[in-house]
Amino acid sequence: MAGLKLAERLQKYSGEVSERKDPVLEGRLTRIIGLTLEAVGCDVPMGGHCLIERNNGEDIEAEVVGFADNRVFLMPITHVEGLKPGARIRALDKVKQVAVGFGLLGRVLNGVGKPLDGKGALHTESNTKLSGKAINPLNRHPISESLDVGIRAINSLLTVGRGQRIGLFAGSGVGKSVLLGMMTRFTEADITVVALVGERGREVKEFIEQTLGAEGLSRSVVIASPADDAPLMRLRSAQLATSIAEYFRDQGKNVLLLMDSLTRYAQAQRELALAVGEPPATKGYPPSVFAKLPQLVERAGNAARGEGSITAFYTVLTEGDDQQDPIADSARAILDGHIVLSRRLAESGQYPAIDIESSISRVMPQVVSAEQLQHAQRFKQMYANYQKNRDLISVGAYVIGSDPETDEAVRRMPYMRRFLQQGLDEAFDFNSSYQDLLKVTEEDRPAPDDTSVDTPGQMPAMPNDR
């Protein structure tokens, strides 16, 4: 009898032990310095999440970004108004994951995946890690197909491949956001993911209503984190957009990822790193910035053969039009090409203001015919020859007949300049772009004599054109 009672007690206590939940780890807030929160008593690993109690009852989510001895450094996702000394901090036992699925199409989200458009709750079917998953480089399908972006100069002279990662380099006010919007409307893709990171808040509504429109938004997901968001929110918005693009790529879709801008992402990481004491290295940017950029960019691209792809366009703000800006220089090294927009061309009224001499697509030889590559090189040679002698030509010091190649460049320059211009609502497919290129570069056609101005986007007819 005694043995039976003992067995019942053991079974009872065993059930209570098995039902007991893990203890909740708690700490307290000890100091706030700028953007950094210091806490003690938090046994949370790097990258872990915490909730900080605020006096108005709403908790603030923060992420562990560093530690020293028994002190833990946190970075809040939102602003820190309302925090007080000794505030309770609870560790969250969860991995950074985001909700993904086809229910995100047509929605506008913030950096943590919450809707901004007032259309109600999100209906998603899966979750994925915010940090993504690495793809074995040997498993990536090589870039072998061209992608029609609807921009004549890019289609013919800087051809983009499906799965390519390319940068739009420009100073402020030169038209990179407008060019990005044109490619959003004209590019052939199953799904478009747009990340507006650290840019002006007014641009969000304009981009959605004027650039995307109702039809474009229906097959797009927009992530918006304007400049007044906390640095961690801006970092997360770029990571979230990439995670969503990765999900659709895994479903076999061809995804267009547009991020405006990669520079603001780097600046958010700089703010975070300097706040926790990382020393500045190159022009105020700490080393972690240059480690974060490839970690983000390398997540785009092709998956295995027969699966989906992510073609990514990243805008890069060159401060003071300095092409040797550390972020621009680092981005050039890790991207598959760059399109440079020139302030001089923009001020002269040429839009899009693409600087053909400074731009390159590293995958173009793999995705176009040898004939098109030859004509593109001929166009660039004539254009560069004219630019080299531009000062002499403009003051009338150049004498016709001095150099046959320069003579030809001078005769064809009005048509090359017209070729590079395009209206905001004009789209040129891959074939028409190539045919217009032939009109300018074919040697067996007579050089044009008429330099009259036609409609900005139209190619003027060459003599004897059929």
ABEGO torsion letter per residue (X at the ends): XAAAAAAAAAAAAAAAAAABBBBBBBBBBABBBEABBBBBGBBBBBGBBBBBBBAAGBBBBBBBAEBBEABBBBBBABBABGBBBGBBBBBBBBBBBBBBEAAABGBBBBAAGBBAAGAEBBBBABBBBAAEBBBBAAABBBBABBBBAGBAAAAAABBBBBGBBBBBBBBBGAGAAAAAAAAAAABBBABBBBBBBGBBAAAAAAAAAAAAEAAAAAABBBBBBBAABBAAAAAAAAAAAAAAAAAAAAAGBBBBBBBOBAAAAAAAAAAAAAAAGBBBBBGGBBAAAAAAAAAAAAABEBBBBGBBBBBBBBBBBBBGGBAABAAAAAAAAABAEBBBBBAAAAAAGBOBBBBAAABBBAAAAAABBAAAAAAAAAAAAAAAAAAAAAAAAAAGABBBGABAAAAAAAAAAAAAAAAABBBAABBBBAAAAAAAAAAAABAABBBBABABBBBAABBBBBBGBX
